[in-house]
Amino acid sequence: GNSVTQMEGPVTLSEEAFLTINCTYTATGYPSLFWYVQYPGEGLQLLLKATKADDKGSNKGFEATYRKETTSFHLEKGSVQVSDSAVYFCALSDRVDYKLSFGAGTTVTVRA
Amino acid sequence: DAGITQSPRHKVTETGTPVTLRCHQTENHRYMYWYRQDPGHGLRLIHYSYGVKDTDKGEVSDGYSVSRSKTEDFLLTLESATSSQTSVYFCAISEKDRGPQETQYFGPGTRLLVL
């Protein structure tokens, strides 16, 4: 079956530091890959996505590249801000009923 | 904003009582989903629907049932609530992008405490 493994947190950074959150997956077929973000006290928001190998998703300074050869979709941001403090979830979607399989989530705290 | 609302937003109930959570959408999406969020597990799929009266089980469906009698509403029922069902419940819809992929968008969540 499908599964997602992401870097365990919590991760604590200083403002303007570089952020990487590792995500690897196991899937049958050719899934689409997503990063969702959950800010404190809120629901999940789509951050970025990629639907095929070598696609790069990007949004709000975050980037992730769909790497089929390493089955990975690592999230990166070059210079984080306090407002990036949140829980980040990596997920994959099958192409039949579009069901999502999630990683456990990584809590990121950015200090001023 | 995918036009998703959930009710109630917070609920406290006692073990053994039935509980129904409602998800309502305004944009006629075909697919709807129920997930639960627990620390260390991310979100896990409970049930989903691919049309009116068409539903299927997800990863953690035991103790839950669903109904979809009209496109806009997807109900999740805990038949006899247990403390292990204390969780945050999220509804989602699937929206078609350009191309074959559909992307899920989530409601605000319902926080359920079973005493």
gemmi code that builds the backbone of each chain (N, CA, C; Angstrom):
import gemmi

chains = {
    "A": [
        ("GLY", (0.815, -1.189, 0.000), (0.000, 0.000, 0.000), (0.855, 1.246, 0.000)),
        ("ASN", (0.185, 2.375, -0.039), (0.881, 3.670, -0.052), (1.262, 4.110, 1.359)),
        ("SER", (2.426, 4.718, 1.481), (2.843, 5.255, 2.773), (3.799, 6.411, 2.579)),
        ("VAL", (3.858, 7.269, 3.593), (4.720, 8.447, 3.569), (5.499, 8.495, 4.872)),
        ("THR", (6.788, 8.739, 4.767), (7.645, 8.890, 5.944), (8.283, 10.261, 5.882)),
        ("GLN", (8.090, 11.046, 6.908), (8.711, 12.362, 6.925), (9.530, 12.548, 8.190)),
        ("MET", (10.461, 13.490, 8.082), (11.393, 13.763, 9.146), (10.646, 14.086, 10.423)),
        ("GLU", (11.077, 13.475, 11.511), (10.431, 13.749, 12.780), (10.929, 15.073, 13.338)),
        ("GLY", (10.064, 15.744, 14.025), (10.472, 16.985, 14.664), (10.578, 16.783, 16.164)),
        ("PRO", (10.416, 17.823, 16.916), (10.229, 19.175, 16.384), (11.534, 19.775, 15.867)),
        ("VAL", (11.373, 20.728, 14.973), (12.499, 21.462, 14.420), (12.410, 22.901, 14.902)),
        ("THR", (13.501, 23.406, 15.453), (13.553, 24.784, 15.923), (14.671, 25.503, 15.179)),
        ("LEU", (14.328, 26.653, 14.604), (15.277, 27.417, 13.792), (15.251, 28.874, 14.202)),
        ("SER", (16.291, 29.575, 13.834), (16.289, 31.029, 13.965), (15.789, 31.651, 12.671)),
        ("GLU", (15.245, 32.832, 12.780), (14.766, 33.554, 11.603), (15.894, 33.681, 10.582)),
        ("GLU", (15.541, 33.541, 9.317), (16.446, 33.624, 8.162), (17.285, 32.368, 7.968)),
        ("ALA", (17.085, 31.352, 8.769), (17.798, 30.086, 8.573), (17.182, 29.315, 7.412)),
        ("PHE", (17.922, 28.303, 6.944), (17.473, 27.423, 5.864), (16.712, 26.243, 6.463)),
        ("LEU", (15.572, 25.938, 5.868), (14.745, 24.842, 6.357), (14.676, 23.727, 5.328)),
        ("THR", (14.904, 22.498, 5.782), (14.649, 21.308, 4.969), (13.847, 20.329, 5.803)),
        ("ILE", (12.777, 19.800, 5.231), (12.028, 18.712, 5.857), (12.010, 17.564, 4.859)),
        ("ASN", (12.574, 16.447, 5.279), (12.664, 15.292, 4.381), (11.355, 14.522, 4.333)),
        ("CYS", (11.022, 14.044, 3.129), (9.832, 13.238, 2.928), (10.149, 12.170, 1.893)),
        ("THR", (9.903, 10.920, 2.226), (10.021, 9.829, 1.263), (8.709, 9.058, 1.232)),
        ("TYR", (8.482, 8.366, 0.147), (7.193, 7.698, -0.004), (7.352, 6.315, -0.600)),
        ("THR", (6.337, 5.494, -0.400), (6.184, 4.198, -1.041), (4.809, 4.188, -1.680)),
        ("ALA", (4.760, 3.862, -2.958), (3.462, 3.908, -3.636), (3.441, 2.947, -4.808)),
        ("THR", (2.256, 2.478, -5.112), (2.058, 1.745, -6.357), (1.606, 2.762, -7.397)),
        ("GLY", (2.046, 2.581, -8.597), (1.657, 3.512, -9.642), (2.414, 4.825, -9.540)),
        ("TYR", (1.768, 5.872, -9.989), (2.413, 7.182, -10.086), (1.582, 8.208, -9.311)),
        ("PRO", (1.877, 8.339, -8.024), (1.049, 9.244, -7.211), (1.355, 10.700, -7.487)),
        ("SER", (0.485, 11.561, -7.026), (0.787, 12.982, -6.914), (1.238, 13.243, -5.475)),
        ("LEU", (2.066, 14.270, -5.314), (2.670, 14.554, -4.015), (2.318, 15.968, -3.567)),
        ("PHE", (2.124, 16.121, -2.262), (1.651, 17.380, -1.707), (2.403, 17.709, -0.408)),
        ("TRP", (2.494, 18.995, -0.144), (2.807, 19.480, 1.188), (1.640, 20.340, 1.653)),
        ("TYR", (1.144, 20.000, 2.859), (0.118, 20.801, 3.506), (0.739, 21.441, 4.750)),
        ("VAL", (0.191, 22.592, 5.155), (0.672, 23.289, 6.342), (-0.514, 23.566, 7.268)),
        ("GLN", (-0.248, 23.397, 8.555), (-1.288, 23.679, 9.561), (-0.722, 24.685, 10.554)),
        ("TYR", (-1.234, 25.913, 10.515), (-0.834, 26.941, 11.472), (-1.562, 26.706, 12.786)),
        ("PRO", (-1.015, 27.182, 13.883), (-1.606, 26.918, 15.204), (-3.094, 27.239, 15.255)),
        ("GLY", (-3.876, 26.259, 15.692), (-5.309, 26.456, 15.867), (-6.125, 26.461, 14.591)),
        ("GLU", (-5.498, 26.125, 13.463), (-6.208, 26.182, 12.186), (-6.277, 24.809, 11.519)),
        ("GLY", (-6.990, 24.765, 10.395), (-7.064, 23.554, 9.591), (-5.882, 23.457, 8.647)),
        ("LEU", (-5.936, 22.470, 7.743), (-4.838, 22.261, 6.800), (-5.012, 23.123, 5.562)),
        ("GLN", (-3.901, 23.684, 5.114), (-3.895, 24.447, 3.878), (-2.911, 23.800, 2.917)),
        ("LEU", (-3.274, 23.758, 1.663), (-2.354, 23.269, 0.653), (-1.207, 24.252, 0.508)),
        ("LEU", (0.025, 23.769, 0.609), (1.192, 24.621, 0.443), (1.723, 24.533, -0.987)),
        ("LEU", (1.943, 23.303, -1.467), (2.400, 23.115, -2.837), (2.167, 21.668, -3.239)),
        ("LYS", (2.324, 21.412, -4.532), (2.088, 20.061, -5.024), (2.908, 19.818, -6.279)),
        ("ALA", (3.055, 18.527, -6.635), (3.701, 18.119, -7.879), (3.017, 16.852, -8.357)),
        ("THR", (2.738, 16.783, -9.635), (1.930, 15.677, -10.135), (2.710, 14.659, -10.949)),
        ("LYS", (3.957, 14.950, -11.295), (4.740, 13.953, -12.033), (6.213, 14.140, -11.732)),
        ("ALA", (6.991, 13.119, -12.088), (8.424, 13.115, -11.807), (9.095, 14.370, -12.367)),
        ("ASP", (10.015, 14.921, -11.554), (10.826, 16.104, -11.877), (10.046, 17.410, -11.815)),
        ("ASP", (8.760, 17.353, -11.544), (7.998, 18.576, -11.327), (8.501, 19.249, -10.057)),
        ("LYS", (8.523, 20.581, -10.058), (8.844, 21.332, -8.848), (7.617, 22.124, -8.451)),
        ("GLY", (7.169, 21.934, -7.219), (6.096, 22.762, -6.678), (6.711, 23.895, -5.876)),
        ("SER", (6.065, 25.058, -5.897), (6.588, 26.178, -5.138), (5.456, 27.102, -4.713)),
        ("ASN", (5.643, 27.731, -3.545), (4.649, 28.654, -3.015), (5.222, 29.311, -1.778)),
        ("LYS", (5.037, 30.592, -1.615), (5.451, 31.346, -0.427), (6.926, 31.142, -0.100)),
        ("GLY", (7.771, 30.938, -1.084), (9.197, 30.741, -0.864), (9.585, 29.301, -0.586)),
        ("PHE", (8.602, 28.419, -0.438), (8.858, 26.997, -0.250), (8.937, 26.307, -1.615)),
        ("GLU", (9.798, 25.271, -1.679), (9.922, 24.476, -2.896), (10.058, 23.004, -2.540)),
        ("ALA", (9.597, 22.150, -3.471), (9.823, 20.707, -3.339), (9.814, 20.112, -4.736)),
        ("THR", (10.725, 19.170, -4.990), (10.840, 18.546, -6.299), (10.502, 17.069, -6.189)),
        ("TYR", (9.667, 16.594, -7.080), (9.217, 15.196, -7.156), (10.363, 14.381, -7.747)),
        ("ARG", (11.012, 13.565, -6.890), (12.142, 12.755, -7.321), (11.734, 11.294, -7.343)),
        ("LYS", (11.460, 10.772, -8.520), (10.990, 9.384, -8.631), (12.120, 8.412, -8.324)),
        ("GLU", (13.345, 8.753, -8.708), (14.461, 7.819, -8.537), (14.778, 7.578, -7.064)),
        ("THR", (14.540, 8.593, -6.223), (14.790, 8.444, -4.787), (13.488, 8.398, -3.992)),
        ("THR", (12.378, 8.349, -4.663), (11.021, 8.392, -4.055), (10.965, 9.418, -2.934)),
        ("SER", (11.305, 10.655, -3.281), (11.366, 11.713, -2.263), (10.673, 12.973, -2.744)),
        ("PHE", (10.316, 13.818, -1.777), (9.654, 15.094, -2.062), (10.000, 16.027, -0.898)),
        ("HIS", (11.260, 16.384, -0.765), (11.736, 17.160, 0.368), (11.309, 18.620, 0.238)),
        ("LEU", (10.897, 19.194, 1.353), (10.465, 20.591, 1.384), (11.632, 21.481, 1.806)),
        ("GLU", (11.811, 22.612, 1.120), (12.906, 23.535, 1.437), (12.416, 24.968, 1.405)),
        ("LYS", (13.044, 25.772, 2.283), (12.853, 27.220, 2.203), (14.170, 27.865, 2.589)),
        ("GLY", (14.576, 28.839, 1.812), (15.899, 29.415, 1.983), (16.045, 30.330, 3.186)),
        ("SER", (14.974, 31.001, 3.600), (15.079, 31.970, 4.689), (13.726, 32.016, 5.397)),
        ("VAL", (13.650, 31.336, 6.552), (12.352, 31.223, 7.220), (12.051, 32.458, 8.060)),
        ("GLN", (10.777, 32.666, 8.297), (10.300, 33.757, 9.136), (9.523, 33.189, 10.316)),
        ("VAL", (9.327, 34.013, 11.328), (8.558, 33.559, 12.488), (7.181, 33.059, 12.063)),
        ("SER", (6.614, 33.705, 11.061), (5.282, 33.337, 10.579), (5.235, 31.958, 9.902)),
        ("ASP", (6.388, 31.345, 9.664), (6.423, 29.988, 9.086), (6.292, 28.905, 10.161)),
        ("SER", (6.210, 29.297, 11.409), (6.021, 28.330, 12.491), (4.684, 27.624, 12.305)),
        ("ALA", (4.738, 26.298, 12.180), (3.532, 25.531, 11.839), (3.894, 24.050, 11.860)),
        ("VAL", (2.881, 23.217, 11.599), (3.108, 21.792, 11.377), (2.999, 21.534, 9.877)),
        ("TYR", (3.962, 20.839, 9.325), (4.021, 20.570, 7.892), (3.800, 19.084, 7.647)),
        ("PHE", (2.894, 18.782, 6.724), (2.547, 17.394, 6.397), (2.866, 17.110, 4.932)),
        ("CYS", (3.577, 16.030, 4.710), (3.791, 15.507, 3.368), (2.698, 14.490, 3.087)),
        ("ALA", (2.186, 14.442, 1.873), (1.101, 13.517, 1.550), (1.203, 13.079, 0.107)),
        ("LEU", (0.665, 11.899, -0.173), (0.561, 11.452, -1.554), (-0.874, 11.046, -1.849)),
        ("SER", (-1.231, 11.160, -3.104), (-2.591, 10.875, -3.536), (-2.589, 9.813, -4.617)),
        ("ASP", (-3.455, 8.831, -4.463), (-3.607, 7.881, -5.559), (-4.412, 8.542, -6.675)),
        ("ARG", (-4.421, 7.935, -7.806), (-5.072, 8.537, -8.975), (-6.417, 7.881, -9.282)),
        ("VAL", (-6.909, 7.109, -8.299), (-8.196, 6.451, -8.510), (-9.283, 7.253, -7.812)),
        ("ASP", (-9.242, 7.272, -6.494), (-10.226, 8.030, -5.721), (-9.596, 9.229, -5.030)),
        ("TYR", (-8.333, 9.526, -5.378), (-7.631, 10.722, -4.886), (-7.482, 10.725, -3.369)),
        ("LYS", (-7.512, 9.543, -2.759), (-7.337, 9.451, -1.306), (-5.922, 9.859, -0.936)),
        ("LEU", (-5.795, 10.557, 0.178), (-4.486, 11.015, 0.635), (-3.930, 10.102, 1.717)),
        ("SER", (-2.624, 9.807, 1.606), (-1.873, 9.167, 2.683), (-0.899, 10.199, 3.213)),
        ("PHE", (-0.906, 10.412, 4.528), (-0.121, 11.485, 5.147), (1.072, 10.949, 5.911)),
        ("GLY", (2.122, 11.750, 5.957), (3.159, 11.533, 6.930), (2.686, 12.005, 8.304)),
        ("ALA", (3.512, 11.773, 9.321), (3.104, 12.069, 10.702), (3.112, 13.552, 11.026)),
        ("GLY", (3.745, 14.348, 10.169), (3.803, 15.784, 10.428), (5.102, 16.182, 11.112)),
        ("THR", (5.596, 17.359, 10.776), (6.810, 17.911, 11.380), (6.483, 19.285, 11.921)),
        ("THR", (6.688, 19.462, 13.221), (6.438, 20.759, 13.853), (7.680, 21.627, 13.714)),
        ("VAL", (7.500, 22.796, 13.141), (8.593, 23.749, 12.943), (8.314, 25.002, 13.758)),
        ("THR", (9.298, 25.398, 14.541), (9.215, 26.638, 15.318), (10.368, 27.527, 14.887)),
        ("VAL", (10.030, 28.763, 14.501), (11.038, 29.730, 14.094), (11.106, 30.820, 15.149)),
        ("ARG", (12.298, 31.046, 15.677), (12.475, 32.047, 16.720), (13.082, 33.311, 16.142)),
        ("ALA", (12.605, 34.441, 16.640), (13.110, 35.738, 16.172), (14.539, 35.977, 16.637)),
    ],
    "B": [
        ("ASP", (-10.619, 29.283, -0.812), (-11.696, 28.795, 0.047), (-12.591, 27.843, -0.755)),
        ("ALA", (-12.671, 26.601, -0.352), (-13.435, 25.602, -1.086), (-14.862, 25.512, -0.582)),
        ("GLY", (-15.308, 26.418, 0.256), (-16.698, 26.458, 0.695), (-17.082, 25.286, 1.551)),
        ("ILE", (-16.217, 24.872, 2.463), (-16.493, 23.728, 3.331), (-16.738, 24.212, 4.755)),
        ("THR", (-17.819, 23.769, 5.342), (-18.078, 24.045, 6.751), (-18.288, 22.729, 7.480)),
        ("GLN", (-17.945, 22.733, 8.750), (-18.134, 21.563, 9.590), (-18.896, 21.968, 10.838)),
        ("SER", (-19.772, 21.081, 11.297), (-20.497, 21.354, 12.529), (-20.715, 20.065, 13.314)),
        ("PRO", (-20.662, 20.132, 14.641), (-20.222, 21.291, 15.401), (-18.716, 21.481, 15.279)),
        ("ARG", (-18.200, 22.573, 15.767), (-16.751, 22.792, 15.755), (-16.095, 22.173, 16.981)),
        ("HIS", (-16.841, 22.092, 18.059), (-16.352, 21.471, 19.281), (-17.478, 20.657, 19.879)),
        ("LYS", (-17.113, 19.474, 20.421), (-18.149, 18.673, 21.079), (-17.513, 17.847, 22.177)),
        ("VAL", (-18.203, 17.799, 23.307), (-17.835, 16.919, 24.406), (-18.989, 15.942, 24.589)),
        ("THR", (-18.690, 14.669, 24.660), (-19.723, 13.663, 24.795), (-19.246, 12.573, 25.740)),
        ("GLU", (-20.146, 11.666, 26.069), (-19.794, 10.590, 26.989), (-19.652, 9.272, 26.247)),
        ("THR", (-18.836, 8.409, 26.792), (-18.643, 7.076, 26.220), (-19.987, 6.371, 26.061)),
        ("GLY", (-20.165, 5.745, 24.895), (-21.371, 4.973, 24.631), (-22.461, 5.723, 23.915)),
        ("THR", (-22.333, 7.038, 23.784), (-23.378, 7.815, 23.105), (-23.069, 7.918, 21.616)),
        ("PRO", (-24.095, 7.988, 20.775), (-23.856, 8.226, 19.355), (-23.575, 9.701, 19.100)),
        ("VAL", (-22.718, 9.964, 18.122), (-22.353, 11.333, 17.759), (-22.361, 11.436, 16.237)),
        ("THR", (-22.929, 12.524, 15.733), (-22.896, 12.764, 14.288), (-22.240, 14.096, 14.002)),
        ("LEU", (-21.268, 14.054, 13.114), (-20.588, 15.259, 12.652), (-21.029, 15.527, 11.212)),
        ("ARG", (-21.150, 16.800, 10.905), (-21.656, 17.173, 9.574), (-20.601, 17.949, 8.808)),
        ("CYS", (-20.478, 17.627, 7.547), (-19.649, 18.384, 6.612), (-20.549, 18.889, 5.495)),
        ("HIS", (-20.462, 20.172, 5.223), (-21.303, 20.793, 4.205), (-20.444, 21.540, 3.215)),
        ("GLN", (-20.708, 21.325, 1.923), (-19.966, 22.036, 0.879), (-20.949, 22.709, -0.068)),
        ("THR", (-20.493, 23.798, -0.650), (-21.400, 24.636, -1.457), (-21.089, 24.603, -2.941)),
        ("GLU", (-20.074, 23.810, -3.353), (-19.598, 23.912, -4.732), (-19.770, 22.637, -5.542)),
        ("ASN", (-20.632, 21.739, -5.083), (-21.046, 20.589, -5.899), (-19.899, 19.620, -6.217)),
        ("HIS", (-18.943, 19.485, -5.285), (-17.842, 18.561, -5.529), (-18.315, 17.123, -5.372)),
        ("ARG", (-17.798, 16.257, -6.243), (-18.230, 14.858, -6.224), (-17.634, 14.091, -5.057)),
        ("TYR", (-16.309, 14.280, -4.807), (-15.632, 13.504, -3.779), (-15.604, 14.256, -2.455)),
        ("MET", (-15.900, 13.538, -1.370), (-15.778, 14.082, -0.021), (-15.135, 13.027, 0.869)),
        ("TYR", (-14.415, 13.494, 1.908), (-13.605, 12.600, 2.737), (-13.750, 13.001, 4.199)),
        ("TRP", (-13.591, 12.014, 5.080), (-13.447, 12.261, 6.510), (-12.104, 11.695, 6.968)),
        ("TYR", (-11.329, 12.545, 7.666), (-10.051, 12.145, 8.255), (-10.111, 12.429, 9.760)),
        ("ARG", (-9.253, 11.710, 10.494), (-9.010, 12.090, 11.868), (-7.522, 12.391, 12.036)),
        ("GLN", (-7.252, 13.377, 12.913), (-5.879, 13.797, 13.163), (-5.511, 13.495, 14.598)),
        ("ASP", (-4.445, 12.725, 14.771), (-3.950, 12.369, 16.093), (-2.449, 12.566, 16.133)),
        ("PRO", (-1.906, 12.997, 17.260), (-0.452, 13.208, 17.359), (0.322, 11.957, 16.976)),
        ("GLY", (1.357, 12.158, 16.147), (2.203, 11.052, 15.730), (1.680, 10.241, 14.570)),
        ("HIS", (0.430, 10.544, 14.133), (-0.169, 9.772, 13.036), (-0.498, 10.623, 11.823)),
        ("GLY", (-0.312, 11.891, 11.894), (-0.761, 12.722, 10.793), (-2.271, 12.648, 10.693)),
        ("LEU", (-2.774, 12.616, 9.461), (-4.202, 12.432, 9.250), (-4.426, 11.050, 8.649)),
        ("ARG", (-5.480, 10.398, 9.094), (-5.820, 9.072, 8.572), (-7.256, 9.070, 8.055)),
        ("LEU", (-7.440, 8.438, 6.916), (-8.737, 8.428, 6.251), (-9.700, 7.469, 6.955)),
        ("ILE", (-10.910, 7.975, 7.240), (-11.928, 7.165, 7.900), (-12.872, 6.558, 6.854)),
        ("HIS", (-13.524, 7.427, 6.110), (-14.432, 7.036, 5.024), (-14.366, 8.114, 3.955)),
        ("TYR", (-14.817, 7.747, 2.773), (-14.933, 8.750, 1.730), (-16.151, 8.454, 0.864)),
        ("SER", (-16.517, 9.441, 0.065), (-17.691, 9.311, -0.793), (-17.335, 9.794, -2.189)),
        ("TYR", (-17.796, 9.066, -3.178), (-17.557, 9.446, -4.574), (-18.858, 9.791, -5.280)),
        ("GLY", (-19.898, 10.028, -4.537), (-21.168, 10.483, -5.080), (-22.275, 10.232, -4.077)),
        ("VAL", (-23.466, 10.729, -4.408), (-24.613, 10.530, -3.524), (-24.858, 9.036, -3.339)),
        ("LYS", (-24.910, 8.635, -2.101), (-25.120, 7.247, -1.675), (-23.978, 6.301, -2.034)),
        ("ASP", (-22.873, 6.834, -2.515), (-21.691, 6.020, -2.846), (-20.573, 6.327, -1.864)),
        ("THR", (-20.277, 5.361, -0.989), (-19.247, 5.574, 0.018), (-18.355, 4.341, 0.102)),
        ("ASP", (-17.184, 4.528, 0.704), (-16.267, 3.411, 0.876), (-15.433, 3.656, 2.118)),
        ("LYS", (-14.830, 2.557, 2.619), (-14.059, 2.643, 3.847), (-12.650, 3.125, 3.581)),
        ("GLY", (-12.112, 3.779, 4.606), (-10.715, 4.152, 4.588), (-9.909, 3.272, 5.524)),
        ("GLU", (-8.804, 3.825, 5.953), (-7.820, 3.094, 6.758), (-8.308, 2.768, 8.167)),
        ("VAL", (-9.139, 3.652, 8.756), (-9.522, 3.507, 10.163), (-11.033, 3.627, 10.314)),
        ("SER", (-11.783, 2.778, 9.644), (-13.231, 2.911, 9.571), (-13.992, 2.229, 10.712)),
        ("ASP", (-13.348, 1.369, 11.485), (-14.069, 0.639, 12.540), (-14.660, 1.605, 13.549)),
        ("GLY", (-15.956, 1.423, 13.847), (-16.630, 2.271, 14.822), (-17.254, 3.512, 14.215)),
        ("TYR", (-17.111, 3.688, 12.912), (-17.652, 4.859, 12.214), (-18.557, 4.420, 11.061)),
        ("SER", (-19.573, 5.210, 10.800), (-20.367, 5.041, 9.599), (-20.592, 6.411, 8.972)),
        ("VAL", (-20.944, 6.413, 7.693), (-21.153, 7.679, 6.983), (-22.421, 7.581, 6.152)),
        ("SER", (-22.916, 8.757, 5.791), (-24.041, 8.807, 4.867), (-23.924, 10.051, 4.003)),
        ("ARG", (-24.393, 9.899, 2.765), (-24.407, 11.037, 1.844), (-25.694, 10.943, 1.026)),
        ("SER", (-26.705, 11.620, 1.510), (-28.013, 11.574, 0.858), (-28.187, 12.711, -0.157)),
        ("LYS", (-27.326, 13.714, -0.096), (-27.304, 14.768, -1.111), (-25.868, 15.234, -1.298)),
        ("THR", (-25.616, 15.835, -2.431), (-24.243, 16.160, -2.817), (-23.540, 17.009, -1.777)),
        ("GLU", (-24.261, 17.968, -1.202), (-23.594, 18.957, -0.364), (-23.291, 18.506, 1.063)),
        ("ASP", (-23.868, 17.408, 1.523), (-23.684, 17.002, 2.921), (-23.099, 15.591, 3.033)),
        ("PHE", (-22.106, 15.472, 3.914), (-21.465, 14.186, 4.189), (-21.410, 14.046, 5.707)),
        ("LEU", (-22.127, 13.078, 6.248), (-22.251, 12.915, 7.691), (-21.382, 11.767, 8.177)),
        ("LEU", (-20.704, 12.008, 9.289), (-19.910, 10.977, 9.952), (-20.556, 10.666, 11.286)),
        ("THR", (-20.858, 9.380, 11.539), (-21.483, 8.983, 12.792), (-20.579, 8.022, 13.551)),
        ("LEU", (-20.378, 8.360, 14.810), (-19.728, 7.451, 15.737), (-20.865, 6.702, 16.413)),
        ("GLU", (-20.971, 5.431, 16.150), (-22.171, 4.687, 16.560), (-22.288, 4.605, 18.082)),
        ("SER", (-21.168, 4.402, 18.750), (-21.119, 4.352, 20.205), (-19.741, 4.868, 20.604)),
        ("ALA", (-19.667, 6.140, 20.933), (-18.372, 6.804, 21.082), (-17.523, 6.148, 22.169)),
        ("THR", (-16.217, 6.057, 21.881), (-15.250, 5.558, 22.859), (-14.157, 6.602, 23.048)),
        ("SER", (-13.425, 6.479, 24.137), (-12.374, 7.472, 24.417), (-11.300, 7.473, 23.328)),
        ("SER", (-11.101, 6.343, 22.654), (-10.099, 6.286, 21.572), (-10.522, 7.087, 20.342)),
        ("GLN", (-11.761, 7.528, 20.313), (-12.237, 8.356, 19.209), (-12.129, 9.852, 19.521)),
        ("THR", (-11.577, 10.184, 20.673), (-11.218, 11.575, 20.940), (-10.164, 11.996, 19.920)),
        ("SER", (-10.452, 13.039, 19.174), (-9.581, 13.393, 18.064), (-10.072, 14.708, 17.460)),
        ("VAL", (-9.346, 15.172, 16.472), (-9.816, 16.267, 15.632), (-10.207, 15.666, 14.286)),
        ("TYR", (-11.415, 15.977, 13.843), (-11.953, 15.386, 12.615), (-12.007, 16.440, 11.523)),
        ("PHE", (-11.444, 16.092, 10.381), (-11.433, 17.006, 9.241), (-12.200, 16.404, 8.077)),
        ("CYS", (-12.998, 17.229, 7.479), (-13.662, 16.894, 6.225), (-12.856, 17.521, 5.093)),
        ("ALA", (-12.881, 16.873, 3.933), (-12.194, 17.428, 2.765), (-13.026, 17.182, 1.521)),
        ("ILE", (-12.825, 18.025, 0.539), (-13.396, 17.799, -0.786), (-12.243, 17.693, -1.775)),
        ("SER", (-12.546, 17.124, -2.907), (-11.539, 16.979, -3.947), (-11.957, 17.843, -5.122)),
        ("GLU", (-11.055, 18.698, -5.563), (-11.361, 19.663, -6.613), (-10.466, 19.403, -7.806)),
        ("LYS", (-11.072, 19.438, -8.983), (-10.323, 19.135, -10.195), (-9.413, 20.293, -10.572)),
        ("ASP", (-8.131, 19.922, -10.820), (-7.196, 20.910, -11.337), (-7.196, 20.836, -12.856)),
        ("ARG", (-6.380, 21.642, -13.460), (-6.114, 21.436, -14.881), (-5.360, 20.123, -15.007)),
        ("GLY", (-5.727, 19.286, -15.913), (-5.103, 17.975, -16.029), (-5.872, 16.954, -15.221)),
        ("PRO", (-5.334, 15.771, -15.066), (-6.083, 14.668, -14.460), (-6.151, 14.711, -12.949)),
        ("GLN", (-5.302, 15.490, -12.299), (-5.207, 15.410, -10.846), (-6.312, 16.202, -10.174)),
        ("GLU", (-6.776, 15.653, -9.057), (-7.659, 16.417, -8.189), (-6.909, 16.689, -6.894)),
        ("THR", (-7.149, 17.833, -6.306), (-6.470, 18.258, -5.083), (-7.494, 18.377, -3.973)),
        ("GLN", (-7.122, 17.918, -2.777), (-8.047, 18.001, -1.657), (-7.876, 19.300, -0.894)),
        ("TYR", (-9.010, 19.845, -0.481), (-9.062, 21.035, 0.354), (-9.881, 20.687, 1.597)),
        ("PHE", (-9.446, 21.266, 2.733), (-9.956, 20.810, 4.012), (-10.862, 21.838, 4.683)),
        ("GLY", (-11.801, 21.319, 5.455), (-12.627, 22.149, 6.307), (-11.870, 22.558, 7.558)),
        ("PRO", (-12.525, 23.339, 8.443), (-11.840, 23.883, 9.620), (-11.646, 22.876, 10.743)),
        ("GLY", (-12.311, 21.728, 10.702), (-12.122, 20.700, 11.715), (-13.161, 20.737, 12.818)),
        ("THR", (-13.380, 19.568, 13.437), (-14.235, 19.434, 14.618), (-13.410, 18.754, 15.700)),
        ("ARG", (-13.349, 19.417, 16.837), (-12.601, 18.850, 17.959), (-13.582, 18.081, 18.835)),
        ("LEU", (-13.379, 16.756, 18.962), (-14.281, 15.894, 19.719), (-13.567, 15.305, 20.926)),
        ("LEU", (-14.196, 15.447, 22.077), (-13.676, 14.862, 23.312), (-14.707, 13.871, 23.831)),
        ("VAL", (-14.279, 12.622, 24.004), (-15.165, 11.580, 24.528), (-14.706, 11.241, 25.951)),
        ("LEU", (-15.580, 11.509, 26.902), (-15.223, 11.298, 28.319), (-15.623, 9.919, 28.806)),
    ],
}
model = gemmi.Model(1)
for chain_id, residues in chains.items():
    chain = gemmi.Chain(chain_id)
    for i, (resn, *xyz) in enumerate(residues, 1):
        res = gemmi.Residue()
        res.name, res.seqid = resn, gemmi.SeqId(i, " ")
        for name, pos in zip(("N", "CA", "C"), xyz):
            atom = gemmi.Atom()
            atom.name, atom.element = name, gemmi.Element(name[0])
            atom.pos, atom.b_iso = gemmi.Position(*pos), 0.0
            res.add_atom(atom)
        chain.add_residue(res)
    model.add_chain(chain)
structure = gemmi.Structure()
structure.add_model(model)
structure.setup_entities()
